[in-house]
């Protein structure tokens, strides 16, 4: 049995969550105004480097307030028997998607400089979103749901829902409502899978690497045109959602919660 806990002051976490979002989107808007964002559809070095610096600074600030990425003691839950199958299926999903995606990208004939710039912007997205959603938000909701049964399930669902809703920001850039809602849906599902990896590894680093690989895409800074297929999204992501839910239900049998000290 593993002890489960959230570190840090809940009141500060909530304020830093709101402040980080305002600063990130505000500064990103300003960068878009003063720095050339893309060159022939590919992100420029200046914009990518500025976004990475912003993500690192905000990531360090957020990390200070949730104190530690560790939520279980002693050590990591890892690959225990009740969750073994479900975790393996989650990892298989990501390995399959990433193998196909990276094959397509490297067959596009992009220059090393272009690939490097894309990697920088993907890294900035991974750092900011994982530190916010699987770091600060996860820690905040873990403290909030400490008295509930299935506390990890509630925590993962709430933090993943916020992760999905962040993609509503694309509406302000002219993206269609349908496409944006599809992004909200599959980002929520991917967030649930990331939460499973976050719990098993007792950290955010593995999820961060997978996240940046998913975002390693020449179109990362452009809005999707037209509407995608709900049918395709449901076929691809509904099984992943079910697998992640099964993991989260099972993993709660391995932990007991140690509550935060009461605020004075």
C-alpha positions, 0 to 999 in steps of 0.5 A, a space after each residue: 500500500 502506498 501513501 498518497 499526498 499533495 504538498 503545498 498551500 491550496 490557496 496559493 496553488 489556485 492563485 498561481 494557476 490563474 496567474 500562470 494562465 493569464 501570463 502565458 496567454 497574455 505574453 504569447 499574444 504579445 510575442 505573436 505581435 512583435 515576433 514573426 511567428 512562422 516562415 512559410 508555415 514553419 515556426 521561426 527560431 525567435 518565436 520558438 525560443 521566446 515561447 520556450 523561455 516563457 514556459 520554463 520561467 512559468 514552469 519553475 514558478 509553478 513547481 515552487 508552489 506544488 513543491 514536489 512532483 512526488 505524490 506517492 511514497 515510498 517510491 513509484 507505483 510503477 507496474 503493479 499487478 492491478 494496473 499492469 494491463 491497463 498501463 501497458 495498453 496506454 503505453 502501446 497507444 502512445 508508441 503506435 501513434 508516435 511511431 506513425 507520426 514521426 515517420 510522416 514528419 521525417 519523410 516531409 524533407 524538413 531541414 535540420 533548422 526547421 526540425 529544431 525550431 519545431 522541437 523548441 515550440 513542442 518542448 515549450 508546450 510540453 513544459 508549460 502544459 505538463 507542469 500546469 496540468 499534471 503538476 500544479 492542477 493535479 496537486 491542487 485537485 488531489 488536495 481538494 478530493 482527499 476525502 472522496 472515494 476514488 480520489 485519484 479518479 476525481 483528480 485525474 478527471 478534473 485536471 484533464 477536463 481543465 487541460 481539454 478546456 484550455 483548447 477553447 482558446 483556439 476559438 479566438 484565433 478563428 478556428 471552427 467550433 466543431 474542430 475546437 470541441 473535437 480538440 477539447 474531447 481528445 485533449 481530455 482523453 489524452 490528459 486522462 492517459 497522461 494522468 495514469 503515466 503521471 501516477 505510475 511514474 510518480 513524476 511528470 517527466 515521462 508524460 512531458 517527453 510524450 507530450 512534446 513528441 505528440 506536439 512535434 508537428 510542423 502545424 503546431 502554431 497554425 489553426 486547423 482549417 475545416 471540420 474533422 470527423 467526430 466518428 474517427 475521433 470517437 473510434 480512436 479515443 473512446 477505447 483509450 478513455 475506457 482504458 484510462 478509466 479502468 487504470 484509475 479505478 484499479 490504481 485507487 486500490 493501491 493507495 491511501 491518502 495522507 491529507 494536507 495539514 489544516 490551514 490556520 
